[in-house]
Amino acid sequence: MTVFAITIAGCGFHLRGSGGAMLPPSLAAVRVVMAGPGVNEPLAVAVRQAITQAGARVVESPGAPTLSLVRESVDSQVASVRTATGKASEYTLRYAATFRLDGPQPVAEQTVRLQRDYSFDPDRVLAKEQEERELLNNMRRDAAQQIVRRLARSVGPAAR
């Protein structure tokens, strides 16, 4: 068992949600604001959780570096069609979140883009709607983790 654990740890494997970026001391306290159109509270909640997991505190004081969530968009597109009926059988869900960091070490506006495919069954519309909502929530959490990793990389010691 320990050999297996050492092998897995040695190859860089991490469970989802672990092994995230650690924010540098200059971002020990971060203010998060929704600064643009179409930004929803679930994104702000996910970003605040990701910042906390990265070892920083989320604060409300205006003097702290400010992470502005500028834009959020969701788009769904037909990915494949059943040839016999001509109805959609698979969709592509696209998600984008735009952010910037204002403060002593600003980070220019950047966009995180994610894309996921899912199948569609017209006989299970309610279940598929639930699946799409869960997929969107997972994409928001993944985007929040990517935002924190980008901040750590842009502001961290290696960026200087």
N, C-alpha and C positions, 0 to 999 in steps of 0.2 A: 504494500500500500504506500509506504513512504517513497519507494523508488518511483512509483507512478506519479505521486505528487511533485517530486523533484523534477521529473521529466516534463510534466505539464508546465510547471512554473518556469523552467529553463527555456522553454520554447516561446515564452511571451504570452501564453494563453491567460486571459482574465475573464471572469464571469461578467456578464453584461452588467453595467453600472459600477463596476469596480475598475481600478486602474485609471481613473480619470485624471485630468490635469490638475495640478496644484497651482493656484494663483500666487504670483509673487507678492512680497510684502507691500509693494506700492498699491496693490489692490486688496489689502486686508479688509477694507470696508468699501463697499460699492453701493451706489444708489441706482435703482432700476426704475426707469420711467417708460410709459407707453407714449411715444411722441408722435405717432402718425396714424393715418387712416387705416382701418381694417385690422388693427392690432387687437387681439382678444386677450382677455384676462388669463385663459389657460396657458398661453405662451409665457406671460409674465410670471406666473406661478412656477412653471417648469424651469425658467431661467433662474429664478430666486433659489429653487431647490438645488440646481446644478452649481450655483455659486457657493452655497452653503456646503455642499459635498466637496467642493474644491478647497475648502479651508478658509473661506472668507466669510465676512458678515454682510448682510444686506441692511443698509441703513437708510434713513429718510433725510439726513442732513444735507443741505445744498452744497456744502463744501467738499463733499466726497466725490471721487471720480464717478461720473454718471454714465451708465450704460443705457442708451436710448434704443428702444425697440421701434424702429422707424416704419416698417411695413411687414405685413404678413399676408400671404395669398395662398389659396387652395384652388386647384383646377382638376377636373376629372375629364378624361378623354377615352373614347372607345379604343381599345387595343386590338380586339379581334371580334369577328362577327360569325355567327352560325350560318353556313352557306344555305342550308335548307329553308330556314325561316327568315334570314336577313336580320335577326335581332342580335344585339350585343351579347357576347359570352364572356368577355374579359374587359376590364377597365384599367387604365393607368391613372393613379392618383398622384398629382404633383403638388409639392409643398415648398414654399419659399419664405424665409424670414430674413429681413434686412435689419442691421444694427450698426451702431457706431459707439465709440467710447470718447467722451469729452472729459478732459482733466489734464493733469500735468504731463501725461504720456498718452496723447490722443491716438485713437485708432480710427482710420478713415472708414467711411461707410462700406460695409461688406454684406454679401447675401449668401446665406446657406440654402442650398437647393437639395431636395430629396425627392425620390420617385419610387413608388411601389405599385406593383400590379396585383390585381385580385380578380377572381372569377365571379361571374354573375349568373344567378339562376333565377329566372322570372317566377318560379314556383315558390321561392323562398325570399321574397322581397324584404320582409322585416328583418330576417336574420342577416341578410346582406347589408342592409342599412346599418345594423349594429356593428357588423364587421368593418364597414367603412369608417364609422366613428372611432372604433378602437384603433384602427390603422392610423387615422389622423392623430389621435392622442399619442401613439407611439412615435410618430414622425415629429411631433412637437417636442417630445422629450429628447429624441435623438438630435434635433436641431439645437436645443438648449445646451446639450453636452458639447456639440461642435462649436457653438458660440464661445463657451468657456475655454475650450482647447485653443481656439484662435486667439482669444485674449491672452492666455498664458504664453502662447508662442510669440505674440506681437509685443507684449509688454515685459515678458520675463527676461532673465539675465542673458539668455542666448540671443535675444533680439537687439541687444545694445551693441 
